[in-house]
Amino acid sequence: MELPKFILGDNTDYPDAIFVIHTEFPQFIINLENDEVEWLEDFDQHDEKELETETEGLIQAATDFYDREVARYEQD
């Protein structure tokens, strides 16, 4: 199965949370309510260096994805 790069997540136990799931490396879930990130994989030292340089861009991409999705819902 091919997954999209980002997926929106919702959970009634966290009514104010807005989750965006990043399905590619490095996999993570970000809660846009508080910008808390949960990494879904373990990293070695090489990965950590790559992660440091890419994290800000990935979080911005997740936020942009959410904004795009909300705009599309509002158009309907």
mmCIF file of the N, C-alpha and C atoms, coordinates in Angstrom:
data_MODEL
# 
_entry.id   MODEL 
# 
loop_
_atom_site.group_PDB 
_atom_site.id 
_atom_site.type_symbol 
_atom_site.label_atom_id 
_atom_site.label_alt_id 
_atom_site.label_comp_id 
_atom_site.label_asym_id 
_atom_site.label_entity_id 
_atom_site.label_seq_id 
_atom_site.pdbx_PDB_ins_code 
_atom_site.Cartn_x 
_atom_site.Cartn_y 
_atom_site.Cartn_z 
_atom_site.occupancy 
_atom_site.B_iso_or_equiv 
_atom_site.pdbx_formal_charge 
_atom_site.auth_seq_id 
_atom_site.auth_comp_id 
_atom_site.auth_asym_id 
_atom_site.auth_atom_id 
_atom_site.pdbx_PDB_model_num 
ATOM 1   N N  . MET A 1 1  ? 0.847   -1.166 0.000  1.00 0.00 ? 1  MET A N  1 
ATOM 2   C CA . MET A 1 1  ? 0.000   0.000  0.000  1.00 0.00 ? 1  MET A CA 1 
ATOM 3   C C  . MET A 1 1  ? 0.899   1.238  0.000  1.00 0.00 ? 1  MET A C  1 
ATOM 4   N N  . GLU A 1 2  ? 0.568   2.181  -0.828 1.00 0.00 ? 2  GLU A N  1 
ATOM 5   C CA . GLU A 1 2  ? 1.294   3.448  -0.851 1.00 0.00 ? 2  GLU A CA 1 
ATOM 6   C C  . GLU A 1 2  ? 0.549   4.453  0.022  1.00 0.00 ? 2  GLU A C  1 
ATOM 7   N N  . LEU A 1 3  ? 1.271   5.047  0.952  1.00 0.00 ? 3  LEU A N  1 
ATOM 8   C CA . LEU A 1 3  ? 0.674   6.027  1.858  1.00 0.00 ? 3  LEU A CA 1 
ATOM 9   C C  . LEU A 1 3  ? 1.041   7.436  1.423  1.00 0.00 ? 3  LEU A C  1 
ATOM 10  N N  . PRO A 1 4  ? 0.158   8.406  1.711  1.00 0.00 ? 4  PRO A N  1 
ATOM 11  C CA . PRO A 1 4  ? 0.542   9.791  1.464  1.00 0.00 ? 4  PRO A CA 1 
ATOM 12  C C  . PRO A 1 4  ? 1.638   10.199 2.454  1.00 0.00 ? 4  PRO A C  1 
ATOM 13  N N  . LYS A 1 5  ? 2.372   11.231 2.113  1.00 0.00 ? 5  LYS A N  1 
ATOM 14  C CA . LYS A 1 5  ? 3.470   11.697 2.968  1.00 0.00 ? 5  LYS A CA 1 
ATOM 15  C C  . LYS A 1 5  ? 2.947   12.174 4.327  1.00 0.00 ? 5  LYS A C  1 
ATOM 16  N N  . PHE A 1 6  ? 1.797   12.839 4.344  1.00 0.00 ? 6  PHE A N  1 
ATOM 17  C CA . PHE A 1 6  ? 1.196   13.339 5.578  1.00 0.00 ? 6  PHE A CA 1 
ATOM 18  C C  . PHE A 1 6  ? -0.234  12.835 5.696  1.00 0.00 ? 6  PHE A C  1 
ATOM 19  N N  . ILE A 1 7  ? -0.649  12.581 6.939  1.00 0.00 ? 7  ILE A N  1 
ATOM 20  C CA . ILE A 1 7  ? -2.018  12.155 7.246  1.00 0.00 ? 7  ILE A CA 1 
ATOM 21  C C  . ILE A 1 7  ? -2.490  12.962 8.451  1.00 0.00 ? 7  ILE A C  1 
ATOM 22  N N  . LEU A 1 8  ? -3.727  13.454 8.404  1.00 0.00 ? 8  LEU A N  1 
ATOM 23  C CA . LEU A 1 8  ? -4.313  14.123 9.562  1.00 0.00 ? 8  LEU A CA 1 
ATOM 24  C C  . LEU A 1 8  ? -4.853  13.086 10.523 1.00 0.00 ? 8  LEU A C  1 
ATOM 25  N N  . GLY A 1 9  ? -4.685  13.341 11.821 1.00 0.00 ? 9  GLY A N  1 
ATOM 26  C CA . GLY A 1 9  ? -5.193  12.433 12.835 1.00 0.00 ? 9  GLY A CA 1 
ATOM 27  C C  . GLY A 1 9  ? -6.061  13.176 13.830 1.00 0.00 ? 9  GLY A C  1 
ATOM 28  N N  . ASP A 1 10 ? -7.043  12.472 14.363 1.00 0.00 ? 10 ASP A N  1 
ATOM 29  C CA . ASP A 1 10 ? -7.988  13.053 15.305 1.00 0.00 ? 10 ASP A CA 1 
ATOM 30  C C  . ASP A 1 10 ? -8.282  12.017 16.378 1.00 0.00 ? 10 ASP A C  1 
ATOM 31  N N  . ASN A 1 11 ? -8.519  12.468 17.589 1.00 0.00 ? 11 ASN A N  1 
ATOM 32  C CA . ASN A 1 11 ? -8.836  11.553 18.671 1.00 0.00 ? 11 ASN A CA 1 
ATOM 33  C C  . ASN A 1 11 ? -9.694  12.297 19.684 1.00 0.00 ? 11 ASN A C  1 
ATOM 34  N N  . THR A 1 12 ? -10.869 11.748 20.003 1.00 0.00 ? 12 THR A N  1 
ATOM 35  C CA . THR A 1 12 ? -11.785 12.433 20.922 1.00 0.00 ? 12 THR A CA 1 
ATOM 36  C C  . THR A 1 12 ? -11.239 12.522 22.341 1.00 0.00 ? 12 THR A C  1 
ATOM 37  N N  . ASP A 1 13 ? -10.245 11.705 22.685 1.00 0.00 ? 13 ASP A N  1 
ATOM 38  C CA . ASP A 1 13 ? -9.617  11.818 24.007 1.00 0.00 ? 13 ASP A CA 1 
ATOM 39  C C  . ASP A 1 13 ? -8.758  13.073 24.114 1.00 0.00 ? 13 ASP A C  1 
ATOM 40  N N  . TYR A 1 14 ? -8.421  13.678 22.983 1.00 0.00 ? 14 TYR A N  1 
ATOM 41  C CA . TYR A 1 14 ? -7.623  14.903 22.922 1.00 0.00 ? 14 TYR A CA 1 
ATOM 42  C C  . TYR A 1 14 ? -8.369  15.905 22.044 1.00 0.00 ? 14 TYR A C  1 
ATOM 43  N N  . PRO A 1 15 ? -9.448  16.491 22.555 1.00 0.00 ? 15 PRO A N  1 
ATOM 44  C CA . PRO A 1 15 ? -10.333 17.283 21.708 1.00 0.00 ? 15 PRO A CA 1 
ATOM 45  C C  . PRO A 1 15 ? -9.693  18.535 21.108 1.00 0.00 ? 15 PRO A C  1 
ATOM 46  N N  . ASP A 1 16 ? -8.656  19.076 21.719 1.00 0.00 ? 16 ASP A N  1 
ATOM 47  C CA . ASP A 1 16 ? -8.021  20.284 21.197 1.00 0.00 ? 16 ASP A CA 1 
ATOM 48  C C  . ASP A 1 16 ? -6.811  19.988 20.327 1.00 0.00 ? 16 ASP A C  1 
ATOM 49  N N  . ALA A 1 17 ? -6.390  18.732 20.285 1.00 0.00 ? 17 ALA A N  1 
ATOM 50  C CA . ALA A 1 17 ? -5.189  18.357 19.545 1.00 0.00 ? 17 ALA A CA 1 
ATOM 51  C C  . ALA A 1 17 ? -5.475  18.231 18.053 1.00 0.00 ? 17 ALA A C  1 
ATOM 52  N N  . ILE A 1 18 ? -4.484  18.608 17.281 1.00 0.00 ? 18 ILE A N  1 
ATOM 53  C CA . ILE A 1 18 ? -4.517  18.417 15.831 1.00 0.00 ? 18 ILE A CA 1 
ATOM 54  C C  . ILE A 1 18 ? -3.244  17.659 15.492 1.00 0.00 ? 18 ILE A C  1 
ATOM 55  N N  . PHE A 1 19 ? -3.374  16.401 15.091 1.00 0.00 ? 19 PHE A N  1 
ATOM 56  C CA . PHE A 1 19 ? -2.214  15.563 14.812 1.00 0.00 ? 19 PHE A CA 1 
ATOM 57  C C  . PHE A 1 19 ? -1.954  15.486 13.313 1.00 0.00 ? 19 PHE A C  1 
ATOM 58  N N  . VAL A 1 20 ? -0.685  15.613 12.940 1.00 0.00 ? 20 VAL A N  1 
ATOM 59  C CA . VAL A 1 20 ? -0.250  15.361 11.574 1.00 0.00 ? 20 VAL A CA 1 
ATOM 60  C C  . VAL A 1 20 ? 0.790   14.247 11.659 1.00 0.00 ? 20 VAL A C  1 
ATOM 61  N N  . ILE A 1 21 ? 0.577   13.188 10.898 1.00 0.00 ? 21 ILE A N  1 
ATOM 62  C CA . ILE A 1 21 ? 1.474   12.033 10.886 1.00 0.00 ? 21 ILE A CA 1 
ATOM 63  C C  . ILE A 1 21 ? 2.322   12.095 9.622  1.00 0.00 ? 21 ILE A C  1 
ATOM 64  N N  . HIS A 1 22 ? 3.627   12.039 9.796  1.00 0.00 ? 22 HIS A N  1 
ATOM 65  C CA . HIS A 1 22 ? 4.560   12.014 8.661  1.00 0.00 ? 22 HIS A CA 1 
ATOM 66  C C  . HIS A 1 22 ? 4.956   10.562 8.459  1.00 0.00 ? 22 HIS A C  1 
ATOM 67  N N  . THR A 1 23 ? 4.665   10.000 7.277  1.00 0.00 ? 23 THR A N  1 
ATOM 68  C CA . THR A 1 23 ? 4.823   8.564  7.046  1.00 0.00 ? 23 THR A CA 1 
ATOM 69  C C  . THR A 1 23 ? 6.161   8.169  6.433  1.00 0.00 ? 23 THR A C  1 
ATOM 70  N N  . GLU A 1 24 ? 6.960   9.150  6.012  1.00 0.00 ? 24 GLU A N  1 
ATOM 71  C CA . GLU A 1 24 ? 8.252   8.854  5.411  1.00 0.00 ? 24 GLU A CA 1 
ATOM 72  C C  . GLU A 1 24 ? 9.356   9.079  6.451  1.00 0.00 ? 24 GLU A C  1 
ATOM 73  N N  . PHE A 1 25 ? 10.578  8.674  6.114  1.00 0.00 ? 25 PHE A N  1 
ATOM 74  C CA . PHE A 1 25 ? 11.685  8.875  7.046  1.00 0.00 ? 25 PHE A CA 1 
ATOM 75  C C  . PHE A 1 25 ? 11.986  10.359 7.178  1.00 0.00 ? 25 PHE A C  1 
ATOM 76  N N  . PRO A 1 26 ? 12.123  10.837 8.373  1.00 0.00 ? 26 PRO A N  1 
ATOM 77  C CA . PRO A 1 26 ? 11.906  10.181 9.652  1.00 0.00 ? 26 PRO A CA 1 
ATOM 78  C C  . PRO A 1 26 ? 10.433  10.268 10.042 1.00 0.00 ? 26 PRO A C  1 
ATOM 79  N N  . GLN A 1 27 ? 9.855   9.159  10.396 1.00 0.00 ? 27 GLN A N  1 
ATOM 80  C CA . GLN A 1 27 ? 8.436   9.105  10.737 1.00 0.00 ? 27 GLN A CA 1 
ATOM 81  C C  . GLN A 1 27 ? 8.194   9.780  12.091 1.00 0.00 ? 27 GLN A C  1 
ATOM 82  N N  . PHE A 1 28 ? 7.153   10.600 12.131 1.00 0.00 ? 28 PHE A N  1 
ATOM 83  C CA . PHE A 1 28 ? 6.816   11.273 13.387 1.00 0.00 ? 28 PHE A CA 1 
ATOM 84  C C  . PHE A 1 28 ? 5.352   11.676 13.380 1.00 0.00 ? 28 PHE A C  1 
ATOM 85  N N  . ILE A 1 29 ? 4.878   12.023 14.564 1.00 0.00 ? 29 ILE A N  1 
ATOM 86  C CA . ILE A 1 29 ? 3.555   12.615 14.741 1.00 0.00 ? 29 ILE A CA 1 
ATOM 87  C C  . ILE A 1 29 ? 3.783   13.950 15.439 1.00 0.00 ? 29 ILE A C  1 
ATOM 88  N N  . ILE A 1 30 ? 3.188   14.995 14.906 1.00 0.00 ? 30 ILE A N  1 
ATOM 89  C CA . ILE A 1 30 ? 3.269   16.297 15.561 1.00 0.00 ? 30 ILE A CA 1 
ATOM 90  C C  . ILE A 1 30 ? 1.869   16.714 15.983 1.00 0.00 ? 30 ILE A C  1 
ATOM 91  N N  . ASN A 1 31 ? 1.774   17.223 17.192 1.00 0.00 ? 31 ASN A N  1 
ATOM 92  C CA . ASN A 1 31 ? 0.532   17.789 17.684 1.00 0.00 ? 31 ASN A CA 1 
ATOM 93  C C  . ASN A 1 31 ? 0.640   19.296 17.444 1.00 0.00 ? 31 ASN A C  1 
ATOM 94  N N  . LEU A 1 32 ? -0.110  19.818 16.492 1.00 0.00 ? 32 LEU A N  1 
ATOM 95  C CA . LEU A 1 32 ? -0.010  21.227 16.140 1.00 0.00 ? 32 LEU A CA 1 
ATOM 96  C C  . LEU A 1 32 ? -0.554  22.147 17.227 1.00 0.00 ? 32 LEU A C  1 
ATOM 97  N N  . GLU A 1 33 ? -1.276  21.592 18.186 1.00 0.00 ? 33 GLU A N  1 
ATOM 98  C CA . GLU A 1 33 ? -1.773  22.402 19.292 1.00 0.00 ? 33 GLU A CA 1 
ATOM 99  C C  . GLU A 1 33 ? -0.605  22.955 20.111 1.00 0.00 ? 33 GLU A C  1 
ATOM 100 N N  . ASN A 1 34 ? 0.426   22.120 20.313 1.00 0.00 ? 34 ASN A N  1 
ATOM 101 C CA . ASN A 1 34 ? 1.545   22.532 21.162 1.00 0.00 ? 34 ASN A CA 1 
ATOM 102 C C  . ASN A 1 34 ? 2.920   22.273 20.525 1.00 0.00 ? 34 ASN A C  1 
ATOM 103 N N  . ASP A 1 35 ? 2.939   21.857 19.260 1.00 0.00 ? 35 ASP A N  1 
ATOM 104 C CA . ASP A 1 35 ? 4.168   21.555 18.510 1.00 0.00 ? 35 ASP A CA 1 
ATOM 105 C C  . ASP A 1 35 ? 4.992   20.425 19.125 1.00 0.00 ? 35 ASP A C  1 
ATOM 106 N N  . GLU A 1 36 ? 4.365   19.573 19.916 1.00 0.00 ? 36 GLU A N  1 
ATOM 107 C CA . GLU A 1 36 ? 5.061   18.415 20.478 1.00 0.00 ? 36 GLU A CA 1 
ATOM 108 C C  . GLU A 1 36 ? 5.231   17.360 19.382 1.00 0.00 ? 36 GLU A C  1 
ATOM 109 N N  . VAL A 1 37 ? 6.446   16.822 19.273 1.00 0.00 ? 37 VAL A N  1 
ATOM 110 C CA . VAL A 1 37 ? 6.765   15.833 18.244 1.00 0.00 ? 37 VAL A CA 1 
ATOM 111 C C  . VAL A 1 37 ? 7.079   14.496 18.913 1.00 0.00 ? 37 VAL A C  1 
ATOM 112 N N  . GLU A 1 38 ? 6.486   13.445 18.376 1.00 0.00 ? 38 GLU A N  1 
ATOM 113 C CA . GLU A 1 38 ? 6.778   12.072 18.817 1.00 0.00 ? 38 GLU A CA 1 
ATOM 114 C C  . GLU A 1 38 ? 7.401   11.353 17.633 1.00 0.00 ? 38 GLU A C  1 
ATOM 115 N N  . TRP A 1 39 ? 8.670   10.959 17.786 1.00 0.00 ? 39 TRP A N  1 
ATOM 116 C CA . TRP A 1 39 ? 9.368   10.237 16.719 1.00 0.00 ? 39 TRP A CA 1 
ATOM 117 C C  . TRP A 1 39 ? 8.971   8.775  16.773 1.00 0.00 ? 39 TRP A C  1 
ATOM 118 N N  . LEU A 1 40 ? 8.708   8.162  15.624 1.00 0.00 ? 40 LEU A N  1 
ATOM 119 C CA . LEU A 1 40 ? 8.221   6.786  15.551 1.00 0.00 ? 40 LEU A CA 1 
ATOM 120 C C  . LEU A 1 40 ? 9.317   5.791  15.189 1.00 0.00 ? 40 LEU A C  1 
ATOM 121 N N  . GLU A 1 41 ? 10.559  6.218  15.298 1.00 0.00 ? 41 GLU A N  1 
ATOM 122 C CA . GLU A 1 41 ? 11.666  5.307  15.011 1.00 0.00 ? 41 GLU A CA 1 
ATOM 123 C C  . GLU A 1 41 ? 12.882  5.710  15.833 1.00 0.00 ? 41 GLU A C  1 
ATOM 124 N N  . ASP A 1 42 ? 13.824  4.795  15.898 1.00 0.00 ? 42 ASP A N  1 
ATOM 125 C CA . ASP A 1 42 ? 15.067  5.045  16.614 1.00 0.00 ? 42 ASP A CA 1 
ATOM 126 C C  . ASP A 1 42 ? 16.093  5.589  15.634 1.00 0.00 ? 42 ASP A C  1 
ATOM 127 N N  . PHE A 1 43 ? 17.008  6.389  16.151 1.00 0.00 ? 43 PHE A N  1 
ATOM 128 C CA . PHE A 1 43 ? 18.014  7.021  15.310 1.00 0.00 ? 43 PHE A CA 1 
ATOM 129 C C  . PHE A 1 43 ? 19.410  6.670  15.790 1.00 0.00 ? 43 PHE A C  1 
ATOM 130 N N  . ASP A 1 44 ? 20.331  6.498  14.832 1.00 0.00 ? 44 ASP A N  1 
ATOM 131 C CA . ASP A 1 44 ? 21.734  6.360  15.190 1.00 0.00 ? 44 ASP A CA 1 
ATOM 132 C C  . ASP A 1 44 ? 22.380  7.747  15.045 1.00 0.00 ? 44 ASP A C  1 
ATOM 133 N N  . GLN A 1 45 ? 23.682  7.849  15.314 1.00 0.00 ? 45 GLN A N  1 
ATOM 134 C CA . GLN A 1 45 ? 24.343  9.154  15.277 1.00 0.00 ? 45 GLN A CA 1 
ATOM 135 C C  . GLN A 1 45 ? 24.250  9.809  13.900 1.00 0.00 ? 45 GLN A C  1 
ATOM 136 N N  . HIS A 1 46 ? 24.399  9.029  12.845 1.00 0.00 ? 46 HIS A N  1 
ATOM 137 C CA . HIS A 1 46 ? 24.294  9.575  11.491 1.00 0.00 ? 46 HIS A CA 1 
ATOM 138 C C  . HIS A 1 46 ? 22.890  10.142 11.261 1.00 0.00 ? 46 HIS A C  1 
ATOM 139 N N  . ASP A 1 47 ? 21.881  9.402  11.673 1.00 0.00 ? 47 ASP A N  1 
ATOM 140 C CA . ASP A 1 47 ? 20.504  9.854  11.504 1.00 0.00 ? 47 ASP A CA 1 
ATOM 141 C C  . ASP A 1 47 ? 20.243  11.126 12.304 1.00 0.00 ? 47 ASP A C  1 
ATOM 142 N N  . GLU A 1 48 ? 20.811  11.210 13.508 1.00 0.00 ? 48 GLU A N  1 
ATOM 143 C CA . GLU A 1 48 ? 20.573  12.376 14.355 1.00 0.00 ? 48 GLU A CA 1 
ATOM 144 C C  . GLU A 1 48 ? 21.101  13.652 13.700 1.00 0.00 ? 48 GLU A C  1 
ATOM 145 N N  . LYS A 1 49 ? 22.240  13.566 13.025 1.00 0.00 ? 49 LYS A N  1 
ATOM 146 C CA . LYS A 1 49 ? 22.773  14.742 12.336 1.00 0.00 ? 49 LYS A CA 1 
ATOM 147 C C  . LYS A 1 49 ? 21.841  15.166 11.211 1.00 0.00 ? 49 LYS A C  1 
ATOM 148 N N  . GLU A 1 50 ? 21.365  14.200 10.433 1.00 0.00 ? 50 GLU A N  1 
ATOM 149 C CA . GLU A 1 50 ? 20.422  14.488 9.354  1.00 0.00 ? 50 GLU A CA 1 
ATOM 150 C C  . GLU A 1 50 ? 19.119  15.048 9.920  1.00 0.00 ? 50 GLU A C  1 
ATOM 151 N N  . LEU A 1 51 ? 18.681  14.476 11.019 1.00 0.00 ? 51 LEU A N  1 
ATOM 152 C CA . LEU A 1 51 ? 17.445  14.894 11.668 1.00 0.00 ? 51 LEU A CA 1 
ATOM 153 C C  . LEU A 1 51 ? 17.523  16.353 12.110 1.00 0.00 ? 51 LEU A C  1 
ATOM 154 N N  . GLU A 1 52 ? 18.643  16.744 12.688 1.00 0.00 ? 52 GLU A N  1 
ATOM 155 C CA . GLU A 1 52 ? 18.809  18.121 13.157 1.00 0.00 ? 52 GLU A CA 1 
ATOM 156 C C  . GLU A 1 52 ? 18.660  19.116 12.018 1.00 0.00 ? 52 GLU A C  1 
ATOM 157 N N  . THR A 1 53 ? 19.205  18.776 10.860 1.00 0.00 ? 53 THR A N  1 
ATOM 158 C CA . THR A 1 53 ? 19.148  19.712 9.738  1.00 0.00 ? 53 THR A CA 1 
ATOM 159 C C  . THR A 1 53 ? 17.779  19.722 9.053  1.00 0.00 ? 53 THR A C  1 
ATOM 160 N N  . GLU A 1 54 ? 17.032  18.651 9.151  1.00 0.00 ? 54 GLU A N  1 
ATOM 161 C CA . GLU A 1 54 ? 15.753  18.548 8.436  1.00 0.00 ? 54 GLU A CA 1 
ATOM 162 C C  . GLU A 1 54 ? 14.520  18.810 9.292  1.00 0.00 ? 54 GLU A C  1 
ATOM 163 N N  . THR A 1 55 ? 14.660  18.772 10.611 1.00 0.00 ? 55 THR A N  1 
ATOM 164 C CA . THR A 1 55 ? 13.497  18.851 11.495 1.00 0.00 ? 55 THR A CA 1 
ATOM 165 C C  . THR A 1 55 ? 12.663  20.103 11.264 1.00 0.00 ? 55 THR A C  1 
ATOM 166 N N  . GLU A 1 56 ? 13.288  21.244 11.221 1.00 0.00 ? 56 GLU A N  1 
ATOM 167 C CA . GLU A 1 56 ? 12.533  22.482 11.055 1.00 0.00 ? 56 GLU A CA 1 
ATOM 168 C C  . GLU A 1 56 ? 11.738  22.479 9.753  1.00 0.00 ? 56 GLU A C  1 
ATOM 169 N N  . GLY A 1 57 ? 12.353  22.026 8.675  1.00 0.00 ? 57 GLY A N  1 
ATOM 170 C CA . GLY A 1 57 ? 11.656  21.966 7.396  1.00 0.00 ? 57 GLY A CA 1 
ATOM 171 C C  . GLY A 1 57 ? 10.511  20.973 7.397  1.00 0.00 ? 57 GLY A C  1 
ATOM 172 N N  . LEU A 1 58 ? 10.710  19.833 8.062  1.00 0.00 ? 58 LEU A N  1 
ATOM 173 C CA . LEU A 1 58 ? 9.650   18.822 8.122  1.00 0.00 ? 58 LEU A CA 1 
ATOM 174 C C  . LEU A 1 58 ? 8.459   19.320 8.929  1.00 0.00 ? 58 LEU A C  1 
ATOM 175 N N  . ILE A 1 59 ? 8.728   19.999 10.019 1.00 0.00 ? 59 ILE A N  1 
ATOM 176 C CA . ILE A 1 59 ? 7.633   20.529 10.839 1.00 0.00 ? 59 ILE A CA 1 
ATOM 177 C C  . ILE A 1 59 ? 6.893   21.622 10.078 1.00 0.00 ? 59 ILE A C  1 
ATOM 178 N N  . GLN A 1 60 ? 7.621   22.456 9.346  1.00 0.00 ? 60 GLN A N  1 
ATOM 179 C CA . GLN A 1 60 ? 6.972   23.473 8.526  1.00 0.00 ? 60 GLN A CA 1 
ATOM 180 C C  . GLN A 1 60 ? 6.128   22.820 7.430  1.00 0.00 ? 60 GLN A C  1 
ATOM 181 N N  . ALA A 1 61 ? 6.641   21.756 6.826  1.00 0.00 ? 61 ALA A N  1 
ATOM 182 C CA . ALA A 1 61 ? 5.887   21.045 5.788  1.00 0.00 ? 61 ALA A CA 1 
ATOM 183 C C  . ALA A 1 61 ? 4.609   20.441 6.368  1.00 0.00 ? 61 ALA A C  1 
ATOM 184 N N  . ALA A 1 62 ? 4.674   19.906 7.592  1.00 0.00 ? 62 ALA A N  1 
ATOM 185 C CA . ALA A 1 62 ? 3.489   19.347 8.251  1.00 0.00 ? 62 ALA A CA 1 
ATOM 186 C C  . ALA A 1 62 ? 2.453   20.446 8.502  1.00 0.00 ? 62 ALA A C  1 
ATOM 187 N N  . THR A 1 63 ? 2.913   21.593 8.948  1.00 0.00 ? 63 THR A N  1 
ATOM 188 C CA . THR A 1 63 ? 2.014   22.724 9.198  1.00 0.00 ? 63 THR A CA 1 
ATOM 189 C C  . THR A 1 63 ? 1.391   23.217 7.893  1.00 0.00 ? 63 THR A C  1 
ATOM 190 N N  . ASP A 1 64 ? 2.201   23.312 6.845  1.00 0.00 ? 64 ASP A N  1 
ATOM 191 C CA . ASP A 1 64 ? 1.685   23.728 5.531  1.00 0.00 ? 64 ASP A CA 1 
ATOM 192 C C  . ASP A 1 64 ? 0.638   22.741 5.017  1.00 0.00 ? 64 ASP A C  1 
ATOM 193 N N  . PHE A 1 65 ? 0.893   21.443 5.216  1.00 0.00 ? 65 PHE A N  1 
ATOM 194 C CA . PHE A 1 65 ? -0.071  20.416 4.813  1.00 0.00 ? 65 PHE A CA 1 
ATOM 195 C C  . PHE A 1 65 ? -1.404  20.640 5.530  1.00 0.00 ? 65 PHE A C  1 
ATOM 196 N N  . TYR A 1 66 ? -1.345  20.851 6.841  1.00 0.00 ? 66 TYR A N  1 
ATOM 197 C CA . TYR A 1 66 ? -2.571  21.073 7.607  1.00 0.00 ? 66 TYR A CA 1 
ATOM 198 C C  . TYR A 1 66 ? -3.314  22.310 7.082  1.00 0.00 ? 66 TYR A C  1 
ATOM 199 N N  . ASP A 1 67 ? -2.588  23.407 6.885  1.00 0.00 ? 67 ASP A N  1 
ATOM 200 C CA . ASP A 1 67 ? -3.218  24.633 6.396  1.00 0.00 ? 67 ASP A CA 1 
ATOM 201 C C  . ASP A 1 67 ? -3.880  24.399 5.032  1.00 0.00 ? 67 ASP A C  1 
ATOM 202 N N  . ARG A 1 68 ? -3.216  23.659 4.162  1.00 0.00 ? 68 ARG A N  1 
ATOM 203 C CA . ARG A 1 68 ? -3.776  23.349 2.840  1.00 0.00 ? 68 ARG A CA 1 
ATOM 204 C C  . ARG A 1 68 ? -5.054  22.533 2.961  1.00 0.00 ? 68 ARG A C  1 
ATOM 205 N N  . GLU A 1 69 ? -5.031  21.527 3.832  1.00 0.00 ? 69 GLU A N  1 
ATOM 206 C CA . GLU A 1 69 ? -6.206  20.676 4.015  1.00 0.00 ? 69 GLU A CA 1 
ATOM 207 C C  . GLU A 1 69 ? -7.383  21.473 4.566  1.00 0.00 ? 69 GLU A C  1 
ATOM 208 N N  . VAL A 1 70 ? -7.134  22.318 5.544  1.00 0.00 ? 70 VAL A N  1 
ATOM 209 C CA . VAL A 1 70 ? -8.206  23.137 6.127  1.00 0.00 ? 70 VAL A CA 1 
ATOM 210 C C  . VAL A 1 70 ? -8.778  24.079 5.074  1.00 0.00 ? 70 VAL A C  1 
ATOM 211 N N  . ALA A 1 71 ? -7.917  24.678 4.267  1.00 0.00 ? 71 ALA A N  1 
ATOM 212 C CA . ALA A 1 71 ? -8.394  25.570 3.203  1.00 0.00 ? 71 ALA A CA 1 
ATOM 213 C C  . ALA A 1 71 ? -9.287  24.817 2.224  1.00 0.00 ? 71 ALA A C  1 
ATOM 214 N N  . ARG A 1 72 ? -8.943  23.591 1.913  1.00 0.00 ? 72 ARG A N  1 
ATOM 215 C CA . ARG A 1 72 ? -9.746  22.786 0.997  1.00 0.00 ? 72 ARG A CA 1 
ATOM 216 C C  . ARG A 1 72 ? -11.113 22.458 1.600  1.00 0.00 ? 72 ARG A C  1 
ATOM 217 N N  . TYR A 1 73 ? -11.156 22.168 2.901  1.00 0.00 ? 73 TYR A N  1 
ATOM 218 C CA . TYR A 1 73 ? -12.437 21.898 3.561  1.00 0.00 ? 73 TYR A CA 1 
ATOM 219 C C  . TYR A 1 73 ? -13.316 23.143 3.561  1.00 0.00 ? 73 TYR A C  1 
ATOM 220 N N  . GLU A 1 74 ? -12.700 24.295 3.784  1.00 0.00 ? 74 GLU A N  1 
ATOM 221 C CA . GLU A 1 74 ? -13.455 25.545 3.851  1.00 0.00 ? 74 GLU A CA 1 
ATOM 222 C C  . GLU A 1 74 ? -14.033 25.926 2.494  1.00 0.00 ? 74 GLU A C  1 
ATOM 223 N N  . GLN A 1 75 ? -13.397 25.499 1.400  1.00 0.00 ? 75 GLN A N  1 
ATOM 224 C CA . GLN A 1 75 ? -13.894 25.807 0.063  1.00 0.00 ? 75 GLN A CA 1 
ATOM 225 C C  . GLN A 1 75 ? -15.161 25.019 -0.261 1.00 0.00 ? 75 GLN A C  1 
ATOM 226 N N  . ASP A 1 76 ? -15.331 23.877 0.348  1.00 0.00 ? 76 ASP A N  1 
ATOM 227 C CA . ASP A 1 76 ? -16.497 23.028 0.030  1.00 0.00 ? 76 ASP A CA 1 
ATOM 228 C C  . ASP A 1 76 ? -17.754 23.491 0.692  1.00 0.00 ? 76 ASP A C  1 
# 
